[in-house]
Amino acid sequence: MLAIQFFLLISLAAAVPSLGADDYKRLGVLTYNILDGGWSDEGQGPRLIVDGDGNASGPFANYLLSAVSPYNNVVAFQELLNWSEDDMKRVMKAFNYSDSYLCNNCDSYRVGFMSRSKIEVLEDISTAGHGAIAARIDGIVYVTFHLTPFADQTGSEIRTAQVDSVVESIISKYSDEPLLLMGDTNNPSPLDAARYNETLMCEGDLNYCMDGAINYKPIQHLLDAGLNDLCWYSYSPASSKNSPMSYNMCSDSCSTSIWSPVNGSPSSAKIDYIFGNDKFLEKFGVVHSRVQMNQQTDQASDHYPVELTFTPIL
């Protein structure tokens, strides 16, 4: 078993605040690609330090300690490189969550959930890049996946096929239930086209482009399947409605300073998302959706985490 003992401080549970009666009006989910399982160096100095007593420190551990909100009923992870089910359960317990699931049909870069409520596993598929899982938690279908990263120009074509597999196997199947899809797509969205310099994007080494233009097709297929990027929505208690906004509340999610100083990448992009279907927007209001960009997350992974806080519409 790999050394995930950096998580295993029993004191971590005490760092997670408890919910009061009024707090149950809000729920939340955090999604995070943690880079090679959370322990690689990547030339920036160790992100995790574990002493002889199993005490953990370092940017990634420190971020998780501060980021676990009482509203975050569910946390989704991508890139759990070589994690075992035992690793996942230990992390779950350390952070005071009560259930977890690690995909069985992924490759070594696994995806997983931890939750404060019971996880009912619905789907576990291998055809979505590094895999995808769907689980019903407190009446909401949560889906996390991780699409193929840059490899060559055909990468974006491959991602389109992977998205179509997720749509067919999961999104369409559970369209009559509130559904949230989250994870690392390794692809920009056409909704964010105004923020990108296509020349820089296509000259970079991230392979978002085909034939000199950014290929938005993978994300467009998700939008065509009835999903909504929740960074573009805001709930109004006065009208009891979610309304699309004229701007995106979320900043770029990749890359952090872990890669940029090394690779000199000329571009960054929002490639990590939390999508909701129309049924979700009917039943829940988007309080806020944001990319957590700060000094801690700038050193904790090559991606920034994305967080959604929402409330039931009564």
Summary of the structure (lengths in Angstrom):
residues: 314
radius of gyration: 18.5
end to end distance: 46.2
largest distance: 55.9
contacts: 1084
relative contact order: 0.15
helix: 28%
strand: 31%
